[in-house]
Amino acid sequence: MGRFPAKIDYENIRNARISENQARLASLGLQKTISELRSMTTPVKSPKRKYVKADCSSAPLRRSNRLKQVNPSSPDGLIPVRRSLRLPSDLSPKSPNGEEKEKRPANAPYVDVSLCYSPEVSSETRCRSKGRGSVYDPVFGICCHFCRQKKLCGEEDCKRCNDLDVDQPCLGKTDCSVCHSTNGVLCRACLKVRYGEEMEEVRENKQWKCPHCIEEEGTRPYWICNSSLCLKKRKMVPTGIAIFRARELGYDSVAHLMMDELQRRAEKV
C-alpha cells in the first residue's frame, strides 16, 4: 500500500521537469527550430512517372549478320550452309528397292561437303596430343558422348580430321559394334578416364561394345554409362570429376568405382 504514493510523487516530479524543459526551450526559441529541422529532413515523395511505351514501328528492325544470312568476310556476302541434315538416297537405311543397307559407323557420320563450309585446319593449330583435341569444328568434328566436345581428334594418322575426308572414320573416336549410335562415341581421354580402356585396344577389337549395349546384354553386371545425361535419366547424381577419388581408392576408372559402389548397395538391400 505504501508504494502507490511514492509512485505518484515520482510521476508528478517527472511531469514537472518535462514542463520546465519545454518552457525553457520555448523561451530560447529552440522548439520552432526543431520543427523546422524535422520538416527539412522529411523526404518528399516524388510524383510517379507514367510509363509511356515507345513506338518502334517506324524504326528499322535490327538483325545480326547470322540472322540476315550475311557473311562480311565472304565475297558474295552469303553464309554457306554448315551441315546437311538429310541423308542422300544412296546413304539412307533403305534403298529405293526396299533393301536395307549397311549402317554407317558412329565415328564416321555422313557430311555433305558440297553444302558445308569449314575453315582450313593447319598443322600449327591442330592439337598434337592424343586427348580430346583442340580444334572445334561443327561440321567435321564428332561429338563425344561424355564430354560432348565436337572437336577434331589429335591422331596423327586420322584421315578424317587431318585431310577432312568424310568417308573415313575418326580414329580418335570409338564406335560400338552393336548399336553404331552416338552413345558409343567416346574420345580418347573420356575412354581412358571414365572406363579405363585404351583407344588402341578398342580400335583393334572389332567386337567392342559400348556400356549401353553391355548393360542390355547383362554380361557385366553394374557396368553402366556414367555420363551426366545417362545418370540423370537414372535419377542419379552425376559424379563430376571423380577420377582422382577413384585412383586414390585403387580403381582404374570411374566406371570401376561406380560398379563396386552399386554392387555394395545391392548387397545391402
C-alpha positions in Angstrom: 0.0 0.0 0.0 2.9 2.4 0.7 4.3 2.1 -2.8 1.5 4.0 -4.6 2.1 7.4 -3.0 5.8 7.2 -3.9 4.9 6.3 -7.5 2.5 9.2 -7.8 5.2 11.6 -6.4 7.7 10.3 -8.9 5.3 10.9 -11.8 4.5 14.4 -10.6 8.1 15.3 -10.4 8.8 13.8 -13.9 5.9 15.7 -15.4 7.1 18.9 -13.7 10.5 18.5 -15.2 9.1 17.9 -18.7 7.0 21.1 -18.4 10.0 23.0 -17.2 12.2 21.8 -20.1 9.6 22.6 -22.6 9.2 26.1 -21.2 12.9 26.6 -21.3 13.1 25.5 -25.0 10.2 27.9 -25.8 12.0 30.8 -24.2 15.1 30.1 -26.2 13.2 29.7 -29.4 14.5 26.1 -30.0 11.1 24.5 -30.3 10.5 26.2 -33.6 14.0 25.3 -34.8 13.4 21.6 -34.1 10.1 21.6 -36.0 11.9 23.3 -39.0 14.6 20.7 -39.0 12.1 17.9 -38.9 10.3 19.3 -41.9 13.6 19.7 -43.8 14.7 16.1 -43.1 11.3 14.6 -44.1 11.7 13.1 -47.5 9.4 14.5 -50.2 7.7 11.9 -52.3 8.4 12.4 -56.0 5.4 12.1 -58.3 5.0 8.8 -60.1 6.1 8.8 -63.7 3.7 7.5 -66.2 5.1 4.7 -68.3 4.9 5.6 -72.0 5.6 2.8 -74.4 8.0 3.7 -77.2 6.7 3.5 -80.7 9.2 1.3 -82.6 7.1 0.6 -85.6 8.8 3.3 -87.7 12.3 2.3 -86.7 14.0 -0.5 -88.8 14.4 -3.9 -87.1 18.0 -4.7 -86.1 19.2 -8.2 -87.0 22.6 -9.8 -86.7 24.6 -10.9 -89.7 23.9 -14.5 -88.8 20.1 -14.0 -88.9 20.5 -11.9 -92.1 22.5 -14.8 -93.6 25.3 -12.3 -94.4 29.0 -13.1 -94.0 31.1 -9.9 -94.1 34.3 -11.9 -95.0 32.7 -13.8 -97.8 33.0 -12.3 -101.4 29.3 -12.7 -102.1 28.2 -11.8 -98.6 26.3 -15.1 -98.0 26.9 -17.6 -95.2 27.3 -21.1 -96.6 25.2 -23.9 -95.1 27.0 -25.5 -92.3 25.6 -29.0 -92.4 23.3 -31.2 -94.4 20.7 -32.7 -92.1 19.3 -35.1 -94.7 21.0 -38.2 -95.8 21.1 -38.7 -99.6 19.3 -41.6 -101.2 22.5 -43.7 -101.6 23.2 -43.5 -97.8 19.7 -43.9 -96.5 18.9 -47.0 -94.4 16.8 -48.4 -97.2 17.4 -48.2 -100.9 14.5 -47.5 -103.4 14.1 -51.2 -103.9 13.4 -51.6 -100.2 16.6 -53.4 -99.4 18.4 -52.4 -96.1 21.9 -51.1 -96.5 24.8 -51.2 -94.1 24.6 -48.6 -91.4 27.5 -46.1 -91.2 29.7 -46.2 -88.1 29.0 -43.6 -85.5 32.6 -42.3 -85.7 32.1 -41.7 -89.5 28.8 -39.8 -89.9 27.8 -38.5 -93.3 28.6 -34.9 -94.2 27.6 -33.4 -97.5 30.7 -31.4 -98.3 29.0 -29.6 -101.2 26.7 -27.9 -98.7 29.2 -27.3 -96.0 31.9 -24.8 -95.2 34.8 -25.4 -92.8 37.9 -23.3 -92.2 41.2 -24.8 -93.3 42.9 -26.7 -90.5 46.6 -26.1 -90.5 49.1 -28.3 -88.7 50.1 -25.4 -86.5 46.6 -25.0 -84.9 46.0 -28.7 -84.6 46.5 -30.3 -81.2 49.3 -32.8 -81.4 48.3 -34.5 -78.2 46.1 -37.6 -78.3 43.5 -36.2 -76.0 40.2 -34.6 -76.8 41.8 -32.4 -79.5 41.8 -28.6 -79.5 40.0 -27.5 -82.7 36.3 -27.2 -82.5 34.6 -27.9 -85.9 30.8 -28.1 -86.1 30.9 -29.9 -89.5 33.7 -32.4 -89.4 34.0 -32.8 -85.7 32.3 -35.7 -84.0 30.7 -35.2 -80.6 31.9 -37.3 -77.7 29.0 -38.9 -75.7 30.6 -38.0 -72.3 32.3 -34.6 -72.7 30.1 -33.5 -75.6 33.1 -31.8 -77.3 32.7 -31.6 -81.0 36.4 -31.4 -81.9 38.9 -32.8 -84.4 40.9 -35.6 -82.8 44.7 -35.4 -82.3 45.5 -38.7 -84.0 48.3 -38.3 -86.5 47.1 -40.9 -89.0 43.4 -39.8 -88.9 42.4 -39.0 -92.5 39.0 -37.6 -91.4 40.4 -34.9 -89.1 43.7 -34.3 -90.9 42.5 -34.4 -94.6 38.8 -33.8 -93.8 37.8 -37.0 -95.7 34.2 -37.6 -94.6 34.3 -41.2 -96.0 36.9 -42.2 -93.4 36.2 -42.9 -89.7 37.7 -40.8 -87.0 40.5 -42.7 -85.3 40.1 -40.6 -82.2 36.5 -41.7 -81.5 35.1 -45.1 -80.7 32.3 -46.9 -82.5 30.1 -49.6 -80.9 29.9 -52.8 -83.0 26.3 -53.4 -81.9 24.3 -50.1 -82.0 26.6 -47.9 -84.0 24.9 -45.0 -82.2 26.2 -41.8 -80.6 26.0 -43.5 -77.2 29.1 -45.4 -78.2 31.2 -42.4 -79.4 33.9 -41.6 -76.9 37.1 -39.7 -77.3 40.5 -41.0 -76.1 40.5 -39.0 -72.9 37.0 -40.0 -71.8 37.5 -43.6 -72.7 40.6 -43.8 -70.5 39.4 -41.7 -67.6 35.8 -42.9 -67.4 36.1 -46.5 -68.4 39.8 -47.4 -68.1 40.3 -48.5 -71.7 42.9 -47.6 -74.3 42.0 -46.3 -77.8 44.5 -48.7 -79.5 42.9 -51.7 -77.8 39.4 -50.6 -78.7 40.5 -49.9 -82.3 41.9 -53.4 -82.7 38.8 -55.1 -81.1 36.2 -55.1 -83.9 33.7 -56.5 -81.4 34.0 -53.6 -78.9 30.7 -52.7 -77.3 29.6 -49.5 -75.6 28.4 -49.6 -71.9 24.8 -49.3 -73.0 24.9 -52.5 -75.1 26.9 -54.3 -72.4 24.2 -53.4 -69.8 21.5 -54.6 -72.2 23.2 -57.9 -72.7 23.9 -58.3 -68.9 27.3 -59.8 -69.4 28.9 -57.4 -67.0 26.7 -56.6 -64.0 26.7 -53.0 -62.7 28.8 -51.7 -65.7 26.8 -48.7 -66.8 27.3 -45.5 -68.7 28.4 -42.8 -66.2 27.8 -39.8 -68.4 25.8 -37.0 -66.8 23.0 -37.4 -69.3 22.6 -41.1 -68.6 22.9 -40.8 -64.8 20.2 -38.1 -64.7 17.9 -40.4 -66.6 18.5 -43.0 -63.8 17.7 -40.3 -61.2 21.3 -40.4 -60.0 23.6 -37.5 -59.3 26.4 -37.0 -61.8 29.8 -37.9 -60.5 31.7 -34.9 -61.8 35.5 -35.1 -61.8 35.7 -38.4 -59.9 38.8 -39.9 -61.4 41.1 -38.6 -58.6 38.9 -40.2 -56.0 38.8 -43.4 -58.0 42.6 -43.6 -58.3 43.1 -42.8 -54.7 40.9 -45.8 -53.8 42.8 -48.0 -56.3 40.3 -48.2 -59.2 41.3 -48.0 -62.8 38.5 -45.6 -63.8 35.3 -44.0 -62.6 33.2 -46.9 -64.1 35.1 -49.4 -61.9 34.4 -47.3 -58.9 30.7 -47.0 -59.7 30.4 -50.7 -60.4 31.8 -51.5 -57.0 29.6 -49.0 -55.2 26.4 -50.2 -57.0 27.3 -53.8 -56.2 27.7 -53.0 -52.5 24.4 -51.1 -52.4 22.7 -54.0 -54.0 24.1 -56.4 -51.4 22.9 -54.2 -48.5 19.4 -54.2 -49.9 
